[in-house]
Amino acid sequence: MSIIQIILIAIFVYLGSIGSIVGNTIGWYTLGRPLVAALVVGVILGDIQTAMVVGIPLQIMYMGNVTPGGAVAWDLSYATYIGVAAAIVFGQGMDATGAIGLAVVFAGIGGLVGQVMWNLSYALNLPLNRVAAKYAEAGDTRKMIVPNVFMGQAIGFLCRFVPAVLVLTSMTAASGQADFATLIPGWVTTALSIFGGMMASLGMGIILSFLLKKKYHIVIFLAGFILVTYFGLSTMAVAVVAIITAVLYYVAASSLADRKGA
């Protein structure tokens, strides 16, 4: 990665955080989502295909991640931007499952760093509340923007941008020494491939546990699986079939309800 690419990715690590200057809607809930973050990294590093291959499983894996009461157990922004960048930088020569496993490993490292930086930024922001309170007591509301906006954003930027630059720079330095893929033992590559496939399957299983509310819903899922696997239909074609089936089911159920009411 060039220094410009490192800086751009690190900036997005900050923008994708909670309370960044672009707000939670554009930041945490958009730029901080794994699939969006993967696309951003792919555009910056010029490898959108690999980015999306590893971004989709990461999106599925972390889809259930929540922040109750502001408690961040895992920093999605750090995890995804670092994980996808690592998959592109180090994953040359690996298959898709190997790249996914590599992304998961580095996403864990990035998520842990992000969690530490999140707690640090919280601690550094505590004194700002006292400064803002003094301005409020004095009735000088105009100066409250200094601790609440400028200083708060400065702390958030430094706690995310600087560590991200250091991590990405270290990755670049490691990749420049030799072909990373050749340095990894065969059993590690195999383990990463298996682990990547398992995590993607686990994420899909978690989603299905939320979607399949009744036992017969599994039949609908299997029908879509068969259409894709054995009949070779694209996901768009299956989606169209699903819409037609849903409309027919709704019309039939409504007609049956009207007959019963009559």
Buried (B, 14 or more C-beta within 10 A) or exposed (E): BEEEBBBBBBBBBBBBBBBBBBEEEBBBEBBBBBBBBBBBBBEBBEBBEBBBBBBBBBBBBBBEBEBEEEEBEBBBBBBBBBBBBBBBBBBBEBEBBBBBBBBBBBBBBBBBBBBBBBEBBEEBBEEBEEBBEEBEEEEEEEBBEBBBEEBBBEBBBBBBBEBBBEBBBEBBEBBEEEEBBEEBEEEBBBBBBEBBBBBBEEBBEBBEEEEBEEEEEEEBEEEBEEBEEEEEBEEEEBEEBBEEEEEEEEEEEEEEEEEEEE
